[in-house]
Amino acid sequence: MMTLSEHIKQKRKKNGFDRNTFMKAFTQSGIPVAVADKMIERMKGNLPIWEELISQSFLPDKMKAGYCHLLRKRIRLQL
């Protein structure tokens, strides 16, 4: 039986994007670690802006709610 942390790690691998994925991409692009950390924190800080953009989109309300939920979940769990 898997532990909770093993389950979370497996889910992250399945989704493909976590903090390490972003850090690897940034550093391979020549972006210093300190700058990459600030970029990730800025992404997290812009969540209300993303939610506002989603709410103003032409998507059906159910899809808007789904995208906002997914965005909050991924930012909270993976970044």
Long-range contacts (C-beta under 8 A, 24 or more apart in sequence): 8-77, 12-77, 12-78, 15-74, 15-78, 17-74, 17-78, 18-78, 18-79, 19-78, 19-79, 22-79, 40-79, 43-75, 43-79, 44-75, 44-79, 47-71, 47-72, 47-75
